[in-house]
């Protein structure tokens, strides 16, 4: 119901939080099953906290490939960088 009519989706996780990344699976599965979905992106937040990073960019890219996600981004609201 949340995705009805949606054409674009962003799965968002915190690069400093393992649980936020591993909890993406049910959402990724639901998005794969949504016939209207055209674009599907993975977004890592808190890119300014490199010293606290637990999810590498490479790991996120592998996850994206495994789930049919078109692109991986990393953002930082604090540093005003990202998408």
C-alpha positions as CSV (number, residue, x, y, z in Angstrom):
1,X,0.0,0.0,0.0
2,X,2.9,2.4,0.8
3,X,4.2,2.0,-2.7
4,X,1.1,2.1,-4.8
5,X,1.8,4.2,-7.9
6,X,5.4,5.0,-6.9
7,X,7.9,5.2,-9.7
8,X,11.0,6.0,-7.7
9,X,12.2,4.8,-4.3
10,X,15.1,5.6,-2.0
11,X,16.2,3.0,0.6
12,X,18.1,4.9,3.3
13,X,20.5,3.7,5.9
14,X,23.0,5.2,8.4
15,X,26.6,4.3,7.4
16,X,27.5,4.2,11.2
17,X,24.7,1.8,12.1
18,X,24.9,-1.9,11.1
19,X,21.2,-2.5,12.1
20,X,20.0,0.3,9.8
21,X,21.7,-1.5,6.9
22,X,20.6,-5.0,7.7
23,X,17.0,-3.9,8.2
24,X,16.8,-2.9,4.5
25,X,16.1,-6.4,3.3
26,X,12.3,-6.5,3.7
27,X,12.0,-3.1,2.1
28,X,14.3,-4.1,-0.8
29,X,12.2,-7.2,-1.4
30,X,8.9,-5.3,-1.4
31,X,10.4,-2.8,-3.9
32,X,11.5,-5.6,-6.2
33,X,7.9,-6.9,-6.2
34,X,6.4,-3.5,-7.1
35,X,5.6,-3.5,-10.8
36,X,5.4,0.3,-11.2
37,X,8.8,0.9,-9.7
38,X,11.2,2.4,-12.3
39,X,14.1,3.7,-10.3
40,X,15.4,2.3,-7.0
41,X,18.3,3.9,-5.1
42,X,20.3,3.2,-2.0
43,X,21.3,6.2,0.1
44,X,23.8,6.1,3.0
45,X,23.5,9.0,5.5
46,X,26.0,10.6,7.8
47,X,28.9,10.5,5.3
48,X,30.6,13.1,7.4
49,X,31.2,10.5,10.1
50,X,33.9,8.6,8.3
51,X,35.7,7.7,11.5
52,X,32.5,6.0,12.8
53,X,31.7,4.2,9.6
54,X,30.7,0.5,9.8
55,X,29.1,0.1,6.3
56,X,31.7,0.5,3.6
57,X,30.7,2.0,0.3
58,X,31.9,-1.2,-1.4
59,X,29.5,-3.2,0.8
60,X,26.6,-0.9,-0.2
61,X,27.5,-1.3,-3.9
62,X,27.5,-5.1,-3.5
63,X,24.1,-5.0,-1.8
64,X,22.7,-2.8,-4.5
65,X,23.9,-5.2,-7.2
66,X,22.4,-8.1,-5.4
67,X,19.0,-6.3,-5.1
68,X,18.7,-4.7,-8.5
69,X,19.3,-1.2,-7.1
70,X,20.4,1.2,-9.8
71,X,22.7,3.6,-7.9
72,X,24.3,4.1,-4.5
73,X,24.7,7.6,-2.9
74,X,26.2,8.8,0.3
75,X,25.0,12.1,1.8
76,X,25.7,14.4,4.7
77,X,23.2,16.9,5.9
78,X,25.9,18.4,8.2
79,X,28.3,19.0,5.3
80,X,25.5,19.7,2.8
81,X,26.7,17.1,0.3
82,X,25.1,14.2,-1.5
83,X,22.6,13.7,-4.1
